[in-house]
Amino acid sequence: MANIVEMPKLSDTMEEGAVASWLKKEGDTVEEGGSLCEIETDKATMEYQSPFGGVLLKIIAQPGKTMALNTPIAVIGKKGEAFDMNALMAAAGSKAAPAPGAHAAQAAHAAKPAPVAAAAKPASPVAPVAPASPVNTGRIKSSPLARRMAAASNVNLAGVAGSGPAGRIVMRDIEAVVARGGASGSTNNGGFVPMAPREDQTISVTLMRKTIAKRLLAGKNDAPHFYLTRSVNMGNMMQWRQMLNDAAGEKGTKVSVNDLVIFATSRALRHHPGINASWQGDNIVQFGAVHMCVAVALPTGLVTPVIRNADQMPVRDIAAASRSLAQRAKAGQLANEDYAGGTFTISNLGMFGIEEFTAIINPPQAAILAVGATIPTPAVDAKGNVVVEQRMKITMSCDHRVIDGVMGAEFLKTLAGFLEQPLMMMV
C-alpha cells in the first residue's frame, strides 16, 4: 500500500515548513533513508531523508509553499500502484485536509494531454526609432551665447546636436540639454549622471525570518528591558591577543576580539549565576552550566548557535568552536543540537565599526551583551593626563524580572575587570 510522506518536525521550535527543492521527481525510485527533498525550517534548510522506500508516485508540496506540520507533501508506493488520497490519509491518521485537487489517482492512467496554448496575440507594432542625434566632431559650430551658457552649465558642446543653420548650436539646444539633466553625452553638473529609478520589490519572508520576528517580538514585549553600558580599556587584552596569535604561528588557531569577549564573559557569569538565568513564571532558573550563544549573521537572518560549557574551555578552544559554528551556519550545516540550550548571548557588531548599540534579549534567557568596536579614544589617566586608550563599549540588555540594576552593574564590573586585566581570570 502506498504511504503518505508528511511535513516533518525538524527542530524543537518548528511549527511549519516548506519544501525548498525536490531531490527526486515523480516516477523516481526512492530508498528508505535516502535523500528526498530539502526542507526549509525556522532555523535552516535541511536535507530530508525519506521514511519509506519505493517510487515517488506524487509530489503534493510545491517548492516554496509554507505548510503546517504533518501536512502531506508526497506519496510513495510501488511502481504502477493505484492510490486514493483520502484513504491514505485516513489510514495514516492524518488530520490534515487533502491538498487542493488531490483525488483518487491511478499511476497507470494515461498522462493528461497538455493544455493547448492560447493563440499568441499579434505582436504590437514597433514604434519607429528616431535616428540618433548627430554628435559634433572637429570644430564645433556654436553661437557666442550658446558657448557662454554651456560654460556656465558645464555642458560639453561635443555631445550637443545643433538645431541652428548648418548644425550650429544655439541657445535653445543648451536649454534643452540642461532641462533633461545633461543628456546627449554632456558632462554637466560635474559629470553627474541621473540614475534610473528603482522599482519596488516584494520579498517573500522565509521561515527563519518569521521565527526571528516572532521570538524577538515576544522577547521585547514579554521581558521588561533595561540597559547598562560600560566603557572598557582593552589595551592589555589586545596585547594578550597579539601574544597568543604570535605564539600560534601561521598554522595555529588565531584568536579574535570576540573570542576573548566570550572567554571573559563566560568566566564572569561563573561569578554571577543570577545573570546566567531565566524567568519561568513562578520560578527563576539559575543555570549551572554556561552555554554561550554567539550571534551569526546570515543572508536569511540571524542565528545563535551555542558554545557549550564555554566557562570550562581554554581560549583557543573557544576560538576553534566559534569558527566552526560560524562556518557551518553559513553553509547551512547546523543541527538542532547546535541551537539548543543556550543560557547567555553575545552580539558583536564591532567588526562593522559600530561603537555602541542595544540588543533584544533572546528568550528565555535573562540578558544579552552587545559589543561595540575597539577604537582609540581620548581618556584621562589616574594622574589627570589625557591619553589615548583602546576602548570598547559593552551594553547589557537585562530582563528586569530576573536582574536588578545593582546585580547587572556588579556583573559588568567583574567583566570589565577581566577584560582590562586578563590575569585576573586566571585566579
C-alpha positions in Angstrom: 0.0 0.0 0.0 1.2 3.5 -0.8 2.4 5.8 2.0 1.9 9.5 2.6 5.1 11.5 3.4 4.2 14.3 5.8 5.9 17.6 6.6 8.3 16.6 9.4 9.2 18.5 12.5 13.0 19.0 12.1 13.6 21.4 15.0 12.3 21.9 18.5 10.7 25.2 17.6 9.5 24.4 14.1 5.8 25.0 13.7 5.6 25.0 9.9 7.9 24.2 7.0 8.4 24.5 3.3 9.9 22.2 0.7 12.9 24.2 -0.7 13.5 21.8 -3.5 12.8 18.2 -4.5 15.8 16.0 -5.0 13.6 13.4 -6.7 10.9 13.7 -9.4 7.7 11.8 -9.8 8.4 8.3 -11.1 11.9 8.1 -9.5 12.9 5.3 -7.2 13.4 6.4 -3.6 15.3 4.4 -1.0 14.3 4.4 2.6 16.6 6.8 4.4 17.7 8.2 1.0 17.6 11.9 0.1 14.1 13.0 -0.9 14.0 16.8 -0.6 15.3 19.9 1.1 13.1 21.4 3.8 13.3 24.9 5.0 12.7 25.1 8.7 12.7 28.1 11.1 16.5 27.7 11.5 18.0 26.3 8.4 17.4 24.5 5.1 18.0 20.8 5.8 18.1 17.7 3.6 15.3 15.3 4.5 15.6 11.5 4.2 12.6 9.5 3.0 10.9 7.5 5.7 9.7 5.0 3.1 11.2 3.1 0.1 9.6 2.7 -3.3 8.6 5.0 -6.2 7.7 8.7 -5.8 4.1 8.5 -7.1 3.0 12.0 -6.4 4.5 15.3 -5.3 2.0 17.3 -3.4 4.0 20.2 -1.8 5.2 22.8 -4.3 8.6 24.3 -3.6 8.5 27.5 -1.5 5.0 27.0 -0.2 4.7 27.1 3.6 2.8 24.1 5.1 1.8 23.1 8.6 3.5 20.1 10.3 2.1 16.7 9.4 0.6 18.0 6.1 1.0 15.6 3.2 3.9 16.5 0.9 4.2 13.4 -1.2 3.1 9.8 -1.9 5.5 6.9 -2.1 4.5 3.4 -3.1 5.1 0.6 -5.7 5.6 1.3 -9.3 2.2 1.4 -11.1 0.3 1.3 -7.8 -3.2 2.9 -7.7 -3.9 5.0 -4.6 -6.6 7.0 -3.1 -5.5 10.1 -1.2 -8.4 10.2 1.2 -8.0 6.5 2.0 -4.3 7.0 2.6 -4.8 9.9 4.9 -7.4 8.0 6.9 -5.0 5.1 7.2 -2.2 7.4 8.3 -4.4 9.0 10.8 -3.6 12.4 9.4 -5.9 15.2 10.4 -4.8 17.5 7.6 -7.3 18.1 4.8 -6.4 16.8 1.4 -4.4 19.1 -0.7 -6.4 21.0 -3.3 -7.0 18.8 -6.3 -6.0 15.6 -4.5 -8.2 12.8 -5.6 -8.2 9.1 -6.5 -5.3 8.7 -8.8 -4.1 5.8 -10.9 -0.4 5.6 -11.6 -1.3 3.7 -14.8 -3.6 6.4 -16.1 -2.5 7.9 -19.3 -1.0 11.3 -18.9 -3.4 14.1 -19.4 -3.0 15.9 -22.6 -1.2 19.1 -22.2 -3.5 22.1 -22.5 -3.4 23.7 -25.9 -1.6 27.0 -25.6 -3.7 30.0 -26.4 -3.1 31.6 -29.7 -0.4 34.1 -29.4 -1.6 37.6 -29.7 -0.2 39.5 -32.6 2.8 41.5 -31.6 2.3 45.1 -31.0 3.6 47.2 -33.8 7.0 48.5 -33.0 7.3 52.2 -32.8 9.8 53.6 -35.3 13.1 54.5 -33.7 14.1 58.1 -34.2 17.6 58.4 -35.6 20.2 59.3 -33.2 21.1 62.9 -32.9 24.4 63.7 -34.6 27.3 64.3 -32.4 29.7 67.2 -33.2 33.2 66.3 -34.2 36.1 68.6 -35.2 35.4 72.3 -35.0 32.1 72.9 -33.1 29.8 75.5 -34.6 28.0 77.4 -31.9 26.8 80.9 -31.2 28.6 83.0 -28.6 25.6 83.0 -26.3 25.3 79.2 -26.5 29.0 78.9 -25.6 28.6 81.1 -22.6 25.5 79.2 -21.5 27.4 75.9 -21.9 30.3 77.1 -19.9 28.0 78.3 -17.1 26.1 75.0 -17.0 29.2 72.8 -17.5 27.8 71.3 -20.7 30.1 69.6 -23.1 29.3 71.0 -26.5 30.8 68.0 -28.2 27.7 66.0 -27.1 25.1 68.5 -28.2 23.3 68.4 -31.6 22.8 71.8 -33.0 19.5 72.9 -34.5 20.6 76.2 -36.0 21.7 76.8 -39.6 24.2 74.2 -40.8 24.0 72.4 -37.4 25.0 75.4 -35.4 24.4 75.1 -31.7 22.2 77.8 -30.4 20.7 78.8 -27.1 17.7 76.6 -27.3 19.9 73.5 -27.7 21.8 74.2 -24.5 18.5 74.9 -22.7 17.2 71.5 -23.9 20.3 69.7 -22.6 20.1 71.3 -19.2 16.3 70.6 -19.0 16.8 66.9 -19.4 19.6 66.7 -16.9 22.6 66.6 -19.1 21.7 64.0 -21.9 23.3 63.9 -25.3 26.6 62.8 -23.8 27.1 66.0 -21.9 29.2 66.1 -18.7 27.3 68.9 -17.0 26.8 69.0 -13.2 30.4 67.9 -12.7 29.8 64.6 -14.5 26.7 63.7 -12.6 24.5 61.2 -14.5 21.0 60.7 -13.2 20.3 57.2 -12.1 17.3 55.3 -13.4 14.6 54.9 -10.7 14.4 51.5 -9.0 11.1 49.6 -8.8 9.6 48.4 -5.6 10.4 44.8 -4.7 8.3 42.4 -2.7 10.4 39.8 -0.9 8.9 36.6 0.5 9.6 36.1 4.2 11.5 32.9 4.9 10.5 30.7 7.8 13.7 31.7 9.6 12.8 35.4 9.3 9.3 34.7 10.5 10.6 32.8 13.5 13.1 35.6 14.3 10.4 38.1 14.1 8.1 36.1 16.4 10.7 35.3 19.0 12.2 38.8 19.2 8.7 40.4 19.3 7.9 38.1 22.2 11.2 38.8 23.8 10.8 42.6 23.6 7.1 42.6 24.7 7.3 40.0 27.4 10.6 41.0 29.1 10.9 44.4 30.6 14.2 45.5 29.2 16.7 47.9 30.8 20.2 48.7 29.6 23.6 49.1 31.3 26.6 50.4 29.3 30.2 50.4 30.3 33.4 51.6 28.5 36.4 49.2 28.9 40.1 49.8 28.3 41.1 46.9 26.0 44.8 47.8 25.9 46.1 44.8 28.0 43.6 42.4 26.3 44.8 43.5 22.8 48.4 42.9 23.9 47.5 39.4 25.2 45.7 38.7 21.9 48.8 39.7 20.0 50.9 37.4 22.1 48.5 34.5 21.7 48.4 34.9 17.9 52.2 35.3 17.6 52.7 32.1 19.6 50.2 30.3 17.4 52.2 30.8 14.3 50.9 30.7 10.7 49.0 27.3 11.1 47.7 27.8 14.7 44.2 28.9 15.7 44.0 32.6 15.7 42.1 34.4 18.5 39.7 37.2 17.7 38.5 40.0 20.0 35.1 38.3 20.1 36.7 35.0 21.2 38.3 36.9 24.1 35.0 38.6 25.0 33.3 35.1 25.1 36.2 33.8 27.2 35.9 36.7 29.7 32.1 36.8 29.8 31.7 33.0 30.4 34.1 33.3 33.4 32.3 36.4 34.7 29.0 34.5 34.6 30.5 31.9 36.8 30.9 34.5 39.5 27.4 35.9 38.9 24.9 33.0 38.5 22.0 35.4 38.8 22.8 36.8 35.3 23.1 33.3 33.8 19.4 32.7 34.4 15.8 32.5 33.0 12.4 33.7 34.1 10.0 30.8 34.3 6.9 32.4 35.7 6.7 31.0 39.2 10.4 30.4 39.3 13.7 31.8 38.3 16.2 29.2 37.0 19.9 29.8 37.5 21.7 27.6 35.1 24.6 25.6 36.4 26.4 25.4 33.0 27.4 28.4 30.9 26.3 27.7 27.3 27.2 30.7 25.3 25.1 31.7 22.2 27.1 33.5 19.6 25.1 35.6 17.1 25.9 34.8 13.4 24.5 36.9 10.6 23.2 35.0 7.5 21.6 36.4 4.4 18.3 35.0 5.6 18.5 36.2 9.2 20.4 35.9 12.5 21.1 32.6 14.1 22.6 31.9 17.6 24.5 28.6 17.7 25.8 27.5 21.1 29.3 27.0 22.5 28.7 24.6 25.3 30.4 24.8 28.7 32.3 27.9 27.5 33.5 28.7 31.0 35.4 25.4 31.1 37.2 25.9 27.7 40.6 27.4 27.0 40.5 30.5 24.8 41.9 28.7 21.8 39.2 26.0 22.0 36.6 28.8 22.1 38.2 30.3 19.0 38.1 27.0 17.2 34.5 26.3 18.3 33.3 29.8 17.3 34.8 29.5 13.8 33.4 26.0 13.3 29.9 27.1 14.2 30.1 30.2 12.0 31.3 28.2 9.0 28.7 25.5 9.5 25.9 28.1 9.9 26.8 29.9 6.7 26.9 26.5 4.9 23.5 25.5 6.3 25.0 22.5 8.2 24.0 23.2 11.7 21.9 20.6 13.5 19.1 21.1 16.1 21.5 20.4 19.0 23.8 23.3 17.8 21.0 25.7 18.7 19.5 24.2 21.9 20.2 25.1 25.5 21.9 28.5 25.3 22.0 30.4 28.6 23.5 33.8 27.6 24.0 35.5 24.2 26.7 37.8 22.9 26.1 40.0 19.8 29.2 41.7 18.4 28.9 44.4 15.7 32.3 45.9 16.4 33.8 44.4 13.3 31.4 46.6 11.3 32.5 49.8 13.0 29.5 50.1 15.3 30.7 51.8 18.5 27.6 51.1 20.7 24.2 49.5 20.4 21.5 47.7 22.3 20.3 44.2 21.6 17.0 42.4 22.2 17.1 39.6 24.8 17.0 36.1 23.3 14.2 34.4 25.3 14.1 32.5 27.6 17.5 34.0 28.6 17.6 36.9 31.0 20.3 39.0 29.3 22.3 39.7 26.2 25.6 41.5 25.8 26.0 44.0 22.8 29.7 44.5 22.0 31.0 47.6 20.0 34.2 48.3 18.2 37.5 48.8 19.9 38.7 52.3 18.9 41.4 54.7 20.0 39.7 57.1 22.5 41.0 60.1 24.5 40.8 59.3 28.2 42.1 60.8 31.5 44.5 58.6 33.4 45.0 58.3 37.1 47.4 61.3 37.1 45.0 63.5 35.3 46.8 63.3 32.0 44.9 63.0 28.7 46.0 59.7 27.0 44.8 57.6 24.1 43.4 54.2 25.1 42.0 51.3 23.1 38.4 51.4 24.5 35.4 49.3 23.8 31.8 49.9 24.9 29.6 47.0 26.1 25.9 47.2 26.7 23.9 44.6 28.6 20.2 44.3 28.0 18.6 42.9 31.1 15.2 41.3 31.9 14.1 43.3 35.0 12.0 40.3 36.2 15.3 38.5 36.8 18.1 41.1 37.1 18.1 44.3 39.1 20.2 47.3 38.4 22.8 46.6 41.0 23.1 43.0 40.1 23.7 43.9 36.4 26.2 46.6 37.4 28.2 44.2 39.6 28.4 41.7 36.7 29.6 44.4 34.3 32.2 45.5 36.9 33.6 42.0 37.1 33.5 41.6 33.3 35.3 44.9 32.8 37.9 43.9 35.3 38.6 40.7 33.4 38.8 42.5 30.1 41.1 45.2 31.4 43.3 42.8 33.5 43.2 39.4 31.8 45.4 37.8 34.5 42.5 38.2 36.9 40.7 35.5 35.1 43.5 33.0 36.0 42.9 33.5 39.7 
